[in-house]
Amino acid sequence: MKAAVLREFNQALSLENVSISKPKGREVLVRTAASGICHSDLHVIDGLLPMGVPTILGHEPAGIVEQVGEDVTEFKPGDHVIGCPSAFCSHCEFCMDGRGYLCSGQAELVRRKDEEPRLSVDGQYVRQFSNLSSFAEQMLIHANGLVKIRDDMPLDRAALIGCGVTTGLGAAINTAQVAAGDTVSVIGCGGVGLSVIQGARIAGASRIIAVDTVPWKLELAAKMGATDVVNGAETDAIEAVRELTSGGVDYAFEAIGAKQTVEQACSMARRGGAAVIVGVVPVGTKIEFDGLDLVLSQKRILGSIMGSNRFRIDMPRYVEFYMSGRLQLDEMISERFKLDDINVAIQKLRDGKVARGVISFDI
């Protein structure tokens, strides 16, 4: 199969012919239909997230089941599925407590070192990113990293649900549990930030303030449900949010993963409010905030990994949100690319020219 392989950090991905094993046990072979391109992929390319090479990136996929291992009962060839990075072992403390997104047993979901690797090039082991590796024509995935969806859901839009949409909607609905009438700010209006905005809208937030420095992203945020927009390149974003809300918001979401914007989110939260950190902050980054303000204002800082999801419950619901018109996905796709154009797509993401780029394997 053809795949885009990362062999060196800060270098372009190389298109190669990669060998993929046959499914056994609880594994499922999926033909990739589409894959979103996420900032987490970019962070790995730039060496900001620890990951060995060579590896095949991509972790926001949808596709069609081709084969299943002998122990798989919940999927069959022809099923339409979404892959999720939050694969779960189903029996660790966190899985048993309903928090599979914190699963501590994911090491059980990969093949042992003495087994044939799932992915290889000329006999050399190739790492699988997030148990998925969707920048490839096929994926070999543990069944616990997949969810079946209805066949009439367009797969290029379903792919967005695999990571960015679930991360953003879940941050608002699951992690923060935004309630009707709450006020919200969202820093960063890429794919994840736009999904936070939609999650807050669906939850009934009374005021949703989108913060970014790119005018077209702010225009798109307004179409997705933002009631107000703030251009951080033209004004003090913290003061603007405070002025719009008479002191700050109930929930300030950070969807970029930068030290400065995380600290801004902490300052945007009102007394008794919370900063919700959704963006992936590079390893080793230290965040500073006023400790006295945290105590006297009883603020909270919440981390949100993959939208605190129960993806086999949440993702089919998000599909229904889309099919009923409550969730806008078409508008989030700025451009579709062929796998051959993966490096062009990544550069456009780096340059802030796309809300969400999607690799489509049918074009």
C-alpha positions as a Markdown table, in Angstrom:
| # | Residue | x | y | z |
|---|---|---|---|---|
| 1 | Met | 0.0 | 0.0 | 0.0 |
| 2 | Lys | 1.0 | 3.6 | -0.5 |
| 3 | Ala | 1.7 | 5.6 | 2.7 |
| 4 | Ala | 3.4 | 8.9 | 3.8 |
| 5 | Val | 6.3 | 8.0 | 6.1 |
| 6 | Leu | 8.0 | 10.4 | 8.5 |
| 7 | Arg | 11.7 | 9.4 | 8.6 |
| 8 | Glu | 13.3 | 12.5 | 9.9 |
| 9 | Phe | 12.0 | 15.4 | 12.0 |
| 10 | Asn | 11.6 | 18.8 | 10.4 |
| 11 | Gln | 11.6 | 17.1 | 7.0 |
| 12 | Ala | 9.0 | 16.3 | 4.4 |
| 13 | Leu | 7.1 | 13.0 | 4.6 |
| 14 | Ser | 8.1 | 10.4 | 2.0 |
| 15 | Leu | 5.6 | 8.5 | -0.1 |
| 16 | Glu | 6.6 | 4.8 | 0.1 |
| 17 | Asn | 5.2 | 1.4 | -0.6 |
| 18 | Val | 4.6 | 0.0 | 2.9 |
| 19 | Ser | 3.8 | -3.7 | 3.7 |
| 20 | Ile | 0.8 | -4.2 | 6.0 |
| 21 | Ser | 0.1 | -7.4 | 7.9 |
| 22 | Lys | -3.1 | -9.4 | 7.9 |
| 23 | Pro | -5.5 | -9.0 | 10.8 |
| 24 | Lys | -5.4 | -11.5 | 13.6 |
| 25 | Gly | -7.1 | -11.7 | 17.0 |
| 26 | Arg | -8.9 | -8.5 | 17.8 |
| 27 | Glu | -7.5 | -6.6 | 14.8 |
| 28 | Val | -9.4 | -5.0 | 11.9 |
| 29 | Leu | -8.1 | -4.2 | 8.4 |
| 30 | Val | -9.6 | -0.9 | 7.2 |
| 31 | Arg | -9.5 | 0.7 | 3.8 |
| 32 | Thr | -8.9 | 4.4 | 4.5 |
| 33 | Ala | -11.4 | 6.6 | 2.9 |
| 34 | Ala | -10.4 | 10.0 | 4.4 |
| 35 | Ser | -8.1 | 11.4 | 7.0 |
| 36 | Gly | -8.1 | 14.8 | 8.6 |
| 37 | Ile | -4.7 | 16.6 | 9.1 |
| 38 | Cys | -4.3 | 17.7 | 12.7 |
| 39 | His | -1.9 | 20.0 | 14.5 |
| 40 | Ser | -0.7 | 17.0 | 16.6 |
| 41 | Asp | 0.7 | 15.5 | 13.4 |
| 42 | Leu | 2.5 | 18.8 | 12.7 |
| 43 | His | 3.8 | 18.8 | 16.3 |
| 44 | Val | 5.4 | 15.3 | 15.7 |
| 45 | Ile | 6.9 | 16.4 | 12.4 |
| 46 | Asp | 8.4 | 19.4 | 14.2 |
| 47 | Gly | 9.8 | 17.3 | 17.0 |
| 48 | Leu | 7.6 | 18.9 | 19.6 |
| 49 | Leu | 6.0 | 15.6 | 20.7 |
| 50 | Pro | 8.2 | 12.6 | 21.4 |
| 51 | Met | 7.8 | 9.8 | 18.8 |
| 52 | Gly | 10.3 | 7.4 | 17.3 |
| 53 | Val | 10.8 | 7.1 | 13.5 |
| 54 | Pro | 10.1 | 5.9 | 11.0 |
| 55 | Thr | 6.4 | 6.3 | 11.6 |
| 56 | Ile | 3.2 | 6.9 | 9.6 |
| 57 | Leu | 1.3 | 9.8 | 11.0 |
| 58 | Gly | -2.5 | 10.5 | 10.7 |
| 59 | His | -5.0 | 9.9 | 13.5 |
| 60 | Glu | -8.3 | 11.4 | 12.3 |
| 61 | Pro | -9.7 | 8.7 | 9.9 |
| 62 | Ala | -12.8 | 7.1 | 8.5 |
| 63 | Gly | -12.9 | 4.1 | 6.3 |
| 64 | Ile | -14.5 | 0.8 | 5.4 |
| 65 | Val | -13.7 | -2.6 | 7.0 |
| 66 | Glu | -12.0 | -5.1 | 4.6 |
| 67 | Gln | -11.1 | -8.0 | 6.9 |
| 68 | Val | -11.4 | -8.8 | 10.6 |
| 69 | Gly | -9.4 | -11.1 | 13.0 |
| 70 | Glu | -10.8 | -14.3 | 14.3 |
| 71 | Asp | -11.8 | -12.8 | 17.7 |
| 72 | Val | -13.6 | -9.7 | 16.3 |
| 73 | Thr | -17.4 | -9.9 | 16.7 |
| 74 | Glu | -18.6 | -6.3 | 16.4 |
| 75 | Phe | -17.3 | -5.5 | 12.9 |
| 76 | Lys | -17.6 | -7.2 | 9.5 |
| 77 | Pro | -16.4 | -6.4 | 6.0 |
| 78 | Gly | -18.2 | -3.5 | 4.5 |
| 79 | Asp | -18.9 | -1.7 | 7.8 |
| 80 | His | -18.3 | 2.0 | 7.7 |
| 81 | Val | -16.1 | 3.0 | 10.7 |
| 82 | Ile | -14.3 | 5.9 | 12.4 |
| 83 | Gly | -10.9 | 5.4 | 14.0 |
| 84 | Cys | -10.1 | 7.1 | 17.3 |
| 85 | Pro | -6.8 | 7.7 | 19.2 |
| 86 | Ser | -8.6 | 6.9 | 22.4 |
| 87 | Ala | -8.4 | 3.1 | 22.0 |
| 88 | Phe | -9.3 | 1.3 | 25.3 |
| 89 | Cys | -8.2 | -1.9 | 26.9 |
| 90 | Ser | -11.7 | -2.2 | 28.6 |
| 91 | His | -10.4 | -3.5 | 31.9 |
| 92 | Cys | -8.0 | -1.0 | 33.5 |
| 93 | Glu | -9.1 | 1.2 | 36.4 |
| 94 | Phe | -10.0 | 4.1 | 34.1 |
| 95 | Cys | -11.9 | 2.0 | 31.5 |
| 96 | Met | -13.9 | 0.4 | 34.3 |
| 97 | Asp | -14.7 | 3.8 | 35.7 |
| 98 | Gly | -16.1 | 5.0 | 32.3 |
| 99 | Arg | -13.0 | 7.1 | 31.5 |
| 100 | Gly | -11.5 | 5.1 | 28.6 |
| 101 | Tyr | -9.9 | 8.2 | 27.3 |
| 102 | Leu | -7.4 | 7.9 | 30.2 |
| 103 | Cys | -6.8 | 4.1 | 29.5 |
| 104 | Ser | -3.6 | 2.9 | 31.1 |
| 105 | Gly | -3.6 | -0.4 | 29.2 |
| 106 | Gln | -3.1 | 0.8 | 25.6 |
| 107 | Ala | 0.2 | -1.1 | 25.5 |
| 108 | Glu | -1.9 | -4.3 | 25.3 |
| 109 | Leu | -3.4 | -3.1 | 22.0 |
| 110 | Val | -0.2 | -3.4 | 19.9 |
| 111 | Arg | 1.7 | -6.4 | 18.7 |
| 112 | Arg | 4.5 | -7.8 | 20.8 |
| 113 | Lys | 8.1 | -7.4 | 19.6 |
| 114 | Asp | 8.3 | -11.1 | 18.8 |
| 115 | Glu | 5.4 | -10.9 | 16.4 |
| 116 | Glu | 5.3 | -9.7 | 12.8 |
| 117 | Pro | 5.0 | -5.9 | 12.8 |
| 118 | Arg | 1.7 | -4.4 | 11.5 |
| 119 | Leu | 3.7 | -2.1 | 9.3 |
| 120 | Ser | 7.1 | -2.5 | 7.6 |
| 121 | Val | 9.2 | -1.3 | 4.7 |
| 122 | Asp | 11.6 | -3.9 | 3.3 |
| 123 | Gly | 11.5 | -5.8 | 6.6 |
| 124 | Gln | 12.1 | -2.6 | 8.7 |
| 125 | Tyr | 9.6 | -2.0 | 11.4 |
| 126 | Val | 7.5 | 1.2 | 10.9 |
| 127 | Arg | 5.8 | 2.7 | 14.0 |
| 128 | Gln | 2.1 | 3.2 | 14.1 |
| 129 | Phe | 0.9 | 6.6 | 15.3 |
| 130 | Ser | -1.9 | 6.6 | 17.9 |
| 131 | Asn | -2.6 | 3.0 | 17.0 |
| 132 | Leu | -4.0 | 4.3 | 13.7 |
| 133 | Ser | -1.5 | 5.7 | 11.0 |
| 134 | Ser | -4.1 | 7.1 | 8.6 |
| 135 | Phe | -1.8 | 8.7 | 6.1 |
| 136 | Ala | -2.0 | 5.4 | 4.3 |
| 137 | Glu | -4.3 | 3.6 | 2.0 |
| 138 | Gln | -5.0 | 0.9 | 4.6 |
| 139 | Met | -4.9 | 0.7 | 8.4 |
| 140 | Leu | -4.6 | -2.3 | 10.7 |
| 141 | Ile | -6.3 | -1.3 | 13.9 |
| 142 | His | -7.3 | -3.0 | 17.2 |
| 143 | Ala | -11.1 | -3.3 | 17.3 |
| 144 | Asn | -11.1 | -1.2 | 20.5 |
| 145 | Gly | -10.0 | 1.8 | 18.4 |
| 146 | Leu | -13.0 | 1.7 | 16.1 |
| 147 | Val | -16.7 | 2.6 | 16.1 |
| 148 | Lys | -19.3 | 1.6 | 13.5 |
| 149 | Ile | -21.4 | 4.4 | 12.0 |
| 150 | Arg | -24.3 | 4.6 | 9.6 |
| 151 | Asp | -23.5 | 3.9 | 6.0 |
| 152 | Asp | -25.1 | 7.2 | 4.7 |
| 153 | Met | -22.7 | 9.4 | 6.6 |
| 154 | Pro | -20.1 | 10.9 | 4.2 |
| 155 | Leu | -16.8 | 9.5 | 5.2 |
| 156 | Asp | -14.7 | 12.6 | 4.5 |
| 157 | Arg | -16.8 | 14.5 | 7.0 |
| 158 | Ala | -16.9 | 11.5 | 9.4 |
| 159 | Ala | -13.1 | 11.5 | 9.5 |
| 160 | Leu | -13.2 | 14.9 | 11.3 |
| 161 | Ile | -15.2 | 13.3 | 14.1 |
| 162 | Gly | -12.2 | 10.9 | 14.7 |
| 163 | Cys | -10.2 | 13.6 | 16.5 |
| 164 | Gly | -10.9 | 17.3 | 16.1 |
| 165 | Val | -14.6 | 17.3 | 16.4 |
| 166 | Thr | -14.7 | 14.9 | 19.3 |
| 167 | Thr | -12.0 | 16.8 | 21.0 |
| 168 | Gly | -13.8 | 20.1 | 20.7 |
| 169 | Leu | -17.4 | 19.1 | 21.2 |
| 170 | Gly | -16.3 | 16.9 | 24.1 |
| 171 | Ala | -14.3 | 19.7 | 25.8 |
| 172 | Ala | -17.5 | 21.8 | 25.9 |
| 173 | Ile | -20.1 | 19.1 | 26.6 |
| 174 | Asn | -18.1 | 16.5 | 28.6 |
| 175 | Thr | -15.1 | 18.1 | 30.2 |
| 176 | Ala | -16.5 | 21.6 | 31.1 |
| 177 | Gln | -20.2 | 20.5 | 31.0 |
| 178 | Val | -21.2 | 23.9 | 29.6 |
| 179 | Ala | -24.8 | 24.6 | 30.7 |
| 180 | Ala | -27.5 | 26.7 | 29.1 |
| 181 | Gly | -26.8 | 30.4 | 29.7 |
| 182 | Asp | -23.1 | 30.0 | 30.4 |
| 183 | Thr | -20.5 | 32.3 | 28.8 |
| 184 | Val | -17.6 | 31.0 | 26.8 |
| 185 | Ser | -14.5 | 32.2 | 25.1 |
| 186 | Val | -12.5 | 30.1 | 22.6 |
| 187 | Ile | -8.9 | 30.9 | 21.8 |
| 188 | Gly | -7.9 | 29.5 | 18.4 |
| 189 | Cys | -10.4 | 28.9 | 15.6 |
| 190 | Gly | -8.9 | 26.0 | 13.7 |
| 191 | Gly | -10.7 | 22.7 | 13.5 |
| 192 | Val | -10.7 | 22.0 | 17.2 |
| 193 | Gly | -11.6 | 25.5 | 18.2 |
| 194 | Leu | -14.5 | 25.6 | 15.8 |
| 195 | Ser | -15.7 | 22.3 | 17.3 |
| 196 | Val | -15.5 | 23.8 | 20.8 |
| 197 | Ile | -17.7 | 26.7 | 19.5 |
| 198 | Gln | -20.2 | 24.3 | 18.1 |
| 199 | Gly | -20.2 | 22.2 | 21.3 |
| 200 | Ala | -20.9 | 25.4 | 23.3 |
| 201 | Arg | -23.7 | 26.4 | 20.9 |
| 202 | Ile | -25.3 | 22.9 | 21.1 |
| 203 | Ala | -25.1 | 23.0 | 24.9 |
| 204 | Gly | -26.9 | 26.4 | 25.0 |
| 205 | Ala | -24.2 | 28.9 | 25.9 |
| 206 | Ser | -25.6 | 32.4 | 25.9 |
| 207 | Arg | -22.4 | 34.1 | 24.7 |
| 208 | Ile | -19.5 | 32.5 | 22.7 |
| 209 | Ile | -16.5 | 34.7 | 22.0 |
| 210 | Ala | -14.1 | 33.5 | 19.3 |
| 211 | Val | -10.5 | 34.8 | 19.6 |
| 212 | Asp | -8.0 | 34.5 | 16.8 |
| 213 | Thr | -5.6 | 36.6 | 14.7 |
| 214 | Val | -6.8 | 35.5 | 11.3 |
| 215 | Pro | -9.9 | 37.4 | 10.0 |
| 216 | Trp | -11.3 | 34.6 | 7.8 |
| 217 | Lys | -11.1 | 32.2 | 10.7 |
| 218 | Leu | -13.1 | 34.6 | 12.8 |
| 219 | Glu | -15.7 | 34.9 | 10.0 |
| 220 | Leu | -16.0 | 31.1 | 9.9 |
| 221 | Ala | -16.3 | 31.0 | 13.7 |
| 222 | Ala | -19.3 | 33.4 | 13.5 |
| 223 | Lys | -21.0 | 31.1 | 11.1 |
| 224 | Met | -20.4 | 28.2 | 13.5 |
| 225 | Gly | -22.1 | 29.9 | 16.4 |
| 226 | Ala | -19.8 | 32.5 | 17.9 |
| 227 | Thr | -21.8 | 35.5 | 19.1 |
| 228 | Asp | -18.8 | 37.8 | 19.2 |
| 229 | Val | -15.3 | 37.7 | 17.6 |
| 230 | Val | -12.1 | 39.3 | 18.9 |
| 231 | Asn | -9.0 | 39.7 | 16.7 |
| 232 | Gly | -6.1 | 39.3 | 19.0 |
| 233 | Ala | -3.7 | 41.0 | 16.6 |
| 234 | Glu | -5.7 | 44.2 | 16.8 |
| 235 | Thr | -6.7 | 44.4 | 20.5 |
| 236 | Asp | -5.9 | 43.1 | 23.9 |
| 237 | Ala | -7.9 | 39.8 | 23.8 |
| 238 | Ile | -8.1 | 39.5 | 27.6 |
| 239 | Glu | -9.5 | 43.0 | 28.1 |
| 240 | Ala | -11.9 | 42.6 | 25.2 |
| 241 | Val | -13.3 | 39.4 | 26.6 |
| 242 | Arg | -13.6 | 40.9 | 30.1 |
| 243 | Glu | -15.4 | 43.9 | 28.7 |
| 244 | Leu | -17.9 | 41.8 | 26.7 |
| 245 | Thr | -18.8 | 39.8 | 29.7 |
| 246 | Ser | -18.5 | 42.2 | 32.6 |
| 247 | Gly | -15.5 | 40.5 | 34.1 |
| 248 | Gly | -14.8 | 37.3 | 32.3 |
| 249 | Val | -16.4 | 34.0 | 31.1 |
| 250 | Asp | -17.6 | 30.9 | 32.8 |
| 251 | Tyr | -15.3 | 28.8 | 30.6 |
| 252 | Ala | -12.2 | 30.0 | 28.7 |
| 253 | Phe | -11.1 | 27.3 | 26.2 |
| 254 | Glu | -7.6 | 27.3 | 24.8 |
| 255 | Ala | -7.4 | 25.3 | 21.5 |
| 256 | Ile | -3.9 | 26.2 | 20.2 |
| 257 | Gly | -1.4 | 24.6 | 22.7 |
| 258 | Ala | 0.9 | 27.6 | 23.2 |
| 259 | Lys | 2.1 | 29.0 | 26.6 |
| 260 | Gln | 0.9 | 32.5 | 25.9 |
| 261 | Thr | -2.6 | 31.5 | 24.9 |
| 262 | Val | -3.0 | 29.1 | 27.8 |
| 263 | Glu | -2.1 | 31.9 | 30.2 |
| 264 | Gln | -4.5 | 34.2 | 28.4 |
| 265 | Ala | -7.3 | 31.6 | 29.0 |
| 266 | Cys | -6.6 | 31.6 | 32.7 |
| 267 | Ser | -6.9 | 35.4 | 32.8 |
| 268 | Met | -10.2 | 35.4 | 30.8 |
| 269 | Ala | -12.0 | 33.2 | 33.3 |
| 270 | Arg | -14.3 | 35.0 | 35.7 |
| 271 | Arg | -14.5 | 34.5 | 39.4 |
| 272 | Gly | -15.5 | 30.9 | 39.9 |
| 273 | Gly | -14.8 | 30.2 | 36.3 |
| 274 | Ala | -12.5 | 27.7 | 34.6 |
| 275 | Ala | -9.8 | 27.7 | 31.9 |
| 276 | Val | -10.1 | 24.5 | 29.8 |
| 277 | Ile | -6.8 | 23.5 | 28.1 |
| 278 | Val | -7.6 | 21.6 | 24.9 |
| 279 | Gly | -4.6 | 22.4 | 22.7 |
| 280 | Val | -1.7 | 20.0 | 22.8 |
| 281 | Val | 1.1 | 21.9 | 24.6 |
| 282 | Pro | 4.6 | 20.9 | 23.5 |
| 283 | Val | 6.5 | 18.6 | 25.9 |
| 284 | Gly | 8.4 | 20.5 | 28.7 |
| 285 | Thr | 6.4 | 23.7 | 28.4 |
| 286 | Lys | 5.7 | 25.4 | 31.8 |
| 287 | Ile | 2.6 | 27.5 | 32.3 |
| 288 | Glu | 2.5 | 30.5 | 34.7 |
| 289 | Phe | -0.5 | 32.0 | 36.3 |
| 290 | Asp | -1.3 | 34.2 | 39.3 |
| 291 | Gly | -1.6 | 31.8 | 42.3 |
| 292 | Leu | -3.4 | 34.4 | 44.5 |
| 293 | Asp | -6.0 | 35.0 | 41.7 |
| 294 | Leu | -6.5 | 31.3 | 41.4 |
| 295 | Val | -7.3 | 31.0 | 45.1 |
| 296 | Leu | -9.2 | 34.2 | 45.8 |
| 297 | Ser | -11.3 | 33.9 | 42.7 |
| 298 | Gln | -11.7 | 30.1 | 43.1 |
| 299 | Lys | -10.8 | 29.5 | 39.5 |
| 300 | Arg | -10.2 | 26.1 | 38.0 |
| 301 | Ile | -7.8 | 24.8 | 35.4 |
| 302 | Leu | -9.1 | 21.8 | 33.5 |
| 303 | Gly | -7.1 | 19.6 | 31.1 |
| 304 | Ser | -9.1 | 18.0 | 28.4 |
| 305 | Ile | -7.8 | 15.0 | 26.5 |
| 306 | Met | -9.8 | 14.0 | 23.4 |
| 307 | Gly | -12.9 | 15.7 | 24.8 |
| 308 | Ser | -13.2 | 13.3 | 27.7 |
| 309 | Asn | -14.8 | 11.0 | 25.2 |
| 310 | Arg | -16.7 | 7.8 | 25.4 |
| 311 | Phe | -16.2 | 7.5 | 21.7 |
| 312 | Arg | -18.4 | 4.5 | 20.9 |
| 313 | Ile | -21.3 | 6.5 | 22.4 |
| 314 | Asp | -20.2 | 10.0 | 21.5 |
| 315 | Met | -19.2 | 9.6 | 17.9 |
| 316 | Pro | -22.5 | 8.1 | 16.6 |
| 317 | Arg | -24.2 | 10.9 | 18.4 |
| 318 | Tyr | -22.1 | 13.5 | 16.6 |
| 319 | Val | -22.9 | 11.7 | 13.3 |
| 320 | Glu | -26.6 | 12.2 | 14.2 |
| 321 | Phe | -25.9 | 15.9 | 15.0 |
| 322 | Tyr | -24.5 | 16.3 | 11.5 |
| 323 | Met | -27.2 | 14.4 | 9.7 |
| 324 | Ser | -29.9 | 16.5 | 11.5 |
| 325 | Gly | -28.1 | 19.8 | 10.7 |
| 326 | Arg | -27.0 | 20.6 | 14.3 |
| 327 | Leu | -23.3 | 20.1 | 13.6 |
| 328 | Gln | -21.6 | 21.9 | 10.7 |
| 329 | Leu | -18.8 | 19.8 | 9.2 |
| 330 | Asp | -18.9 | 20.7 | 5.5 |
| 331 | Glu | -17.9 | 24.3 | 6.3 |
| 332 | Met | -14.9 | 23.1 | 8.4 |
| 333 | Ile | -13.2 | 21.5 | 5.4 |
| 334 | Ser | -11.1 | 24.2 | 3.8 |
| 335 | Glu | -9.6 | 21.9 | 1.2 |
| 336 | Arg | -9.3 | 18.2 | 0.1 |
| 337 | Phe | -6.0 | 16.8 | -1.0 |
| 338 | Lys | -4.7 | 13.6 | -2.5 |
| 339 | Leu | -2.2 | 11.5 | -0.5 |
| 340 | Asp | 0.4 | 12.5 | -3.0 |
| 341 | Asp | -0.1 | 16.1 | -1.9 |
| 342 | Ile | 0.4 | 15.4 | 1.8 |
| 343 | Asn | 3.3 | 17.8 | 2.2 |
| 344 | Val | 1.5 | 20.6 | 0.5 |
| 345 | Ala | -1.4 | 20.0 | 2.9 |
| 346 | Ile | 0.8 | 20.0 | 5.9 |
| 347 | Gln | 2.5 | 23.3 | 4.8 |
| 348 | Lys | -0.9 | 24.9 | 4.4 |
| 349 | Leu | -1.8 | 23.8 | 7.9 |
| 350 | Arg | 1.5 | 25.3 | 9.2 |
| 351 | Asp | 0.8 | 28.6 | 7.4 |
| 352 | Gly | -2.7 | 28.8 | 8.9 |
| 353 | Lys | -4.4 | 28.6 | 5.5 |
| 354 | Val | -6.9 | 25.9 | 6.4 |
| 355 | Ala | -9.4 | 25.3 | 9.2 |
| 356 | Arg | -9.2 | 21.6 | 8.4 |
| 357 | Gly | -7.5 | 19.9 | 5.5 |
| 358 | Val | -8.6 | 16.4 | 4.6 |
| 359 | Ile | -6.7 | 13.7 | 2.7 |
| 360 | Ser | -9.3 | 12.0 | 0.5 |
| 361 | Phe | -8.4 | 8.7 | -1.0 |
| 362 | Asp | -11.2 | 8.8 | -3.5 |
| 363 | Ile | -9.9 | 11.8 | -5.6 |
